Structures are given as C-alpha cells and as structure tokens.
C-alpha cells in the first residue's frame, strides 16, 4: 500500500512538472473517446430503431383471385402449425377495398369511381417477440411462396435487408475505428510517459543505484497513464452527454411520434469506454517504462 501512496505523490509531482504535456495527452484522449462514444451512441439508437421495427413487422400474404378452397386450406394449415405465429387476420377483397378507401387522400378520390375491386384478399400474420423473429418470418415466407394460390408475400424484406446490411457495416466500422483510436492513443500516451521518464532520468538512475526496485520506479508512471485515461474518458462522456441532451431537445418530438426515445449510452458501454481508456493508459505507460528499464537490466 505504501508503494502506491508514494507512487501517487510522485505522479502528482510529475504532472505538475509536465502540465502542458499531460493536458495535451488528456485532450487527445478526450477527443478520441468522444468520437468513439458518439458513434457508439448513434449506433445503439439505430439498433434500437431496428429492434422497434422488428416488433412492428408483420407478414402479409396476398392471394390470387383464383385460389381454390383446398389451396387456401393448405396455406392455413401451414400458418397454424408454425409455433412462432401469434395471430392471423383474414382480409377479404371487400375489407381490403374499404381500408384502401378510408386511407385514400382527397387527391386520389377519383380512383374510387372504378367499377371493380383490384385489391387481392390476404392474410396478415403477427409473430411472437423473439431475438430471431425476422428469421422466423423469412422461414414461413419461403414456405408459403412455394405453394399454389399465392400472388405475393411481403414484409418489407428489401428495406429491412438493406438496413441490416447498413448496421452490419456500421458495427465493423465501429470496431475498426475503435481499434485505430486505441492504437493511436497508446502511441501518444506512451510518448508522453516517455518524456516524463526522460525528464527524471537522472533521478531514476540514482534510485536504481541505491537499491530501488523496478516496481517502485514503474508505479508513478503507470498511475500517470491510468490518470490520463480516466480523466480523458470522463471529460469525453460529459461532452457526449451534452450532445445527447441537445439532440433530444431538437428531435425528441419527431422520435416520439415513432414511439421511440433517443437514449444515452447504456451503462455497460459507459463502463466499457472508461475501462478501455484506463487499459489504454496502463498499457501505454507500461510499454514506456518497460522499454526504459530494460536498459538497466
């Protein structure tokens, strides 16, 4: 315990002696974690939007006008046997036309004068909530497509597929950007610690000559790296929170219309960002002290 108390005092002394270098390193960490955290917040909200979209997706099976009762029975049997189907609503041609009329804008009212009903009958199928809900919808969709009497099957598959692909590449981008930022931060912090070490080189050499252990020498610099990482991460989270509050104030009314909320970074990710900053600071300072002390072995 004594070694850490002594190391902390030495760390504060090092920071006071190299204030500009320390704060430059903290500013760099703040900006880097801010960028990473901002993308993480946006990604989390987009992922929440996709989950909300999943909950609202339903499978609509449009039937041919010439479908026979036996073909309809086959379809209803497949739907009823699926364990993932929550409910099925039958929509006749008449009901489909009435719904179309009620939702039609005034500019399209002349279309009501046509003498026939062009809309097909359909089944609207709701699914139970599950992590693999879209997979269940796709699976049942493929089964029904292969049967007679089907005109088309829709659940917004093209739009959903594009959005999922976008989320996949966003996740890859987030990991790649996080890796690059961490690598850059390790280089910056290690150089900062190295400067601090060289500014006290004579003192360190004297300490080693009179019997100080490498651990005793390392601790202040390891604490300095950790302190840089912690300070930078906390400052970046305050900035991200400010952006979050601004976006909520500007766009929350529009987001609420979709029954959603623009959320801040979830607690596990918050702790993850702080932990990542601490780890980067510790690793960078360890690399610098290891390289320096290796000379004296």
N, C-alpha and C positions, 0 to 999 in steps of 0.2 A: 504493500500500500504506500509505503514511504517513497518508493521509487516513482510512483505515479504523481504524488503530490509535488515532489521535487521536479519531475518532468514537466508538470503543468506550469509551475512557476517559470521554468526555463523557456517554455513555449511562449508564455505571455511576454517575456523579455525579448525573445526573438521577433515576435510580431511587432512590438514597439520599435525595435531597431530597423525593421524592414516593412514599415507600414504600407508604402506605396506598392511594393511587390505583392504583399499579402492581399490588399484590397483589389488589385488588378486581377489576381487569381480568383478571388471570390466573385468579382464581376463577371469573369468569363464563365465560371460555373453557373452563376445565376442565369445568364443568357442561354446557356446550353440546356440546362434543366427546364427553363421556361419554354423553350421551343419544343422540347420533347414532351413536356407536360401538356402544353397547349394542343399538340396533335393527339395526345392520349385522351384528353377531354373531348375533343371533337369526334374522335373515333368511338369512344364509349357512347356518346349520344347518337351517333349514326347507327351503332349496333343496337341501341335501344329502339330506334326507329324501325329497324329491320325486324326486331322481335315483336313490336307492336303490329307491324304489317303482317307478320306470320299469323298473329291471333285473329286478324280480320279476313284472311284469305279463305275463300270457300271454293269448292269445285262445282262448276256449272256444266251439266251435261245436256247439250241441245240434241233433240230427237228429230229424226226425219218425219215428215208428214205421213209417209207411207209405212211407218213402223207397225208391225203386227203385234197382237196381244201376247203371242209366245215370245217374241223378241223382247218386248217390254218386261215380261216375267223373268227372263234370263238376266236382264240388267238389274232388276230389283233384287233378285236373289244374290247377285254378286255384291251389291251395295249393303244388303242386310247382313251378310256374313262377314263383312270387314269389322274387326274389333275396334278399329280406330274411328269409325263413323259415329258422330254424336247424334245427328238428326238429319233427316231428309225431307225436303219440301217439294211437293209436286206442283209445277206451274204449268197450267194448260195454256193453249194458244189464246184463249179468251182473256185469261188473267194477265198474261204477258202483254197483250194489246192494251188492256186497261191501265196497267202500270206505265206503259210507254206513253199513253195519252196524259196521264196525270203528271208525268215528269217533263213533258214537252214544253219548250219555251214558246212565247207568243209568236215569234218569227217563223216557227215551223208549223203553226196551226193549219195552214193549207194542206199539209200532208194527211190530215185526218179525213179528207174528203175522198180518199181512195176507197174502192169498193171491196177490197179483200184484205185479209189479215196476213201480212207477210212474215210474222214472227213465229218461230217454232215453239213447241212445248219443250219443257226442260225439267231437270231435277237440280235443286240447289242443295248441296251436301256440305254439312258442317262437320268438323273433326274435333276430337278431344285435344286439349292442350298437351303438348309434349315437345321435348327437345328436337325430336326427329319428325315433327309434324309435316313439314314440306316433303320429306321423303315418303311419308305415308300417302300424301296427296298425289305425288308423282306416280307411286306404285299403283294406286287404284285407277288413276287416269290412264295409264298404259293398258291395264286390263280391260277397261271399258272401250277404249279406242279400237280394240281388236274385234269387238262384237258388232253384229248387224243392227241396223236401226239407228246408229249414231251419226249425227251430222257433224258435230264438233265437240271438243271438250276444252273448257277454258278455266284458268285460274290465275291469269296474269303471268304465265310462265316466262315469257320473254323478258318482261320488265324485271321480274324477280331474279332471273338468271344473270342479267346484266348488273343488277345491284349487288348480288352475292359476289360476282367476279370483282367488282369495284372494292368491296370490303376485303376480299382476299388479298388483292394487291396493296390495299391500304395497310393491312396487317404486316405484309412483307416490308413495305416502306418504313413502317414504324420501327420494326426490329432492326432494319438496316441502318436507319438514321440513329437509333439509339446506340448501336454498336460503334458507328463512326464518331459520334459525340463522346462516348466513353473513352475511345482510343485517343481522341484529341485532348480530352481533359486529363488523362493520365500523363500525356507528354507535357502539358502545360504545368500541372501541379508538380510533377517530378522535377522539372526545370526550376520552378520556384523554390522547392525544398533544397535543390542542389545549390542554388545561390545562397540560401540561408546557411547551408553547411559550410560553403567556402568562406563566407563572411566570419565564421567562427572556427576556421580550420586550425589555427594555432592553438586555440583553447582546447579543441577536441584532441589534438595530438598530445598536448600536455596531460589531459585527463587520462588518456590511454597509457601514457608512460608511467603515471603514478598508480596505475592499477585499476582504473575504471573499466567495468565490463562493457562489451559491445551493446548489451541490452540497455544499460544505463544511458549510453550515448544515443541510442536509437529512439527511446521513448519520447523525448521532446519533439523530434521531427515527425514521428508517427502521429502524435497528438495534433501537431500543426496541420498536417494533411487532412486528418479527420475533421478538425475545426473548420478548415476551409470548405470541405464538402458539406458539412452540416449548415454552416452559415449561408452558403450559396443556395442550397436546396430550400431552406426556409424562406429566403427572400424571393426565390422564383415562385414558390407556392402562393405567397401574398400577391404577386403580380398576376398569376393565373386566376386567382380568386377575384381580383379586380376585373379582369376580362370577362369572367363568368357572370358577375353581377351586372356588368354593362350589357352583355348580350341578352340576359334575362329581362332587363328593363326595356330593351329595344324590341325584342322579338317574342317575348313570352305570350303575348295575346294571340299572335299567329300560331304559335306552337300549341297553345291550349285548345285551339279550335280542332286540333287533331288528337285531343285528349292525351297530350304528352307534356313533359316538363323538361326544360333544359337543365341538366344536372351538372354538379361539380364532379371532380374526380372521386371515384369511390375510395373508401378508406384503405382497402388492401393496396390499391395502386399508389395512394398517397405515401403510405409507409414504404412501399416499394421504391418510389422515387428518392425518398430520404435515405433509405438503406443503400440504394445504388450510389448516391453521392458520397456517403460515408465509406463505402467499399472502394470507390474510385480514389478518394483521398488517401485512404490507408494503403492501397496498392501502390499508388504513385510515390508516396513518401517512403515506402519500404524499398522500392526499386532504387531510389536515390541513395538511401542510407546503405543499402547492401553493396551498391557499386563503390561507394566511398570507403566503407570499412573493409572491403575485400583487399584493398591495397595494403592494409596493416596486418593481415594475417601471415 
